[in-house]
Amino acid sequence: MSLDDIDKKLIARLQGDLPLEPRPFAGVAAELGLDEAEVVRRVRRLADAKIMRRFGATLRHQRSGFACNVMVAWRAPADQASEMGRVLATVRNVSHAYHRRPCPGFDYNLFTMVHGRDEQECRSIIDQMAQMVGHPAHDLLFSVEELKKTSMRYFTEEGEIHAH
């Protein structure tokens, strides 16, 4: 599938934050001189063609009132890891849940990112999570610093290819 200039401008615009409003594509459409239906149609076409493989939100924890973040590494039985991940992902304070092959010397295979107002709240949430999935062994990796969050950039606003 080839991309026209409008596709490139749309991709460039979608690389940044969307407006926090009920119909964010309407705002994007207005910026690009298109109607909302055209933007939605193009986004669907780009997704169907696998040009846009992922479209998601970035949680800015500190701005949301969550001062404490902890990655929980779980040792889940291999035959239960996917189901445990689905259960843990339903917890409101969990933003990420990943099942990965364990590495030599680090035999954890399920990872969840938990957010809370403070360490005590995170520990309480994790205790509840452990109870939900039968108390598997786990380890806590608390964040010590939030690094700059940026999205991948494919095109500039002018439609030029951007390499980061």
JOKA-V338282 format. One record per helix or strand of 3 or more residues. SS is the DSSP state (H for helix, E for strand). FROM is the first residue (numbers start at 1). TO is the last residue. If there is no record, write none. Layout:
ss-><SS & SS>
from-><FROM & FROM>
to-><TO & TO>
This chain:
ss-><H & H & H & H & E & H & E & E & H & E>
from-><5 & 24 & 36 & 62 & 68 & 81 & 94 & 110 & 119 & 138>
to-><14 & 32 & 48 & 64 & 74 & 88 & 99 & 116 & 132 & 142>
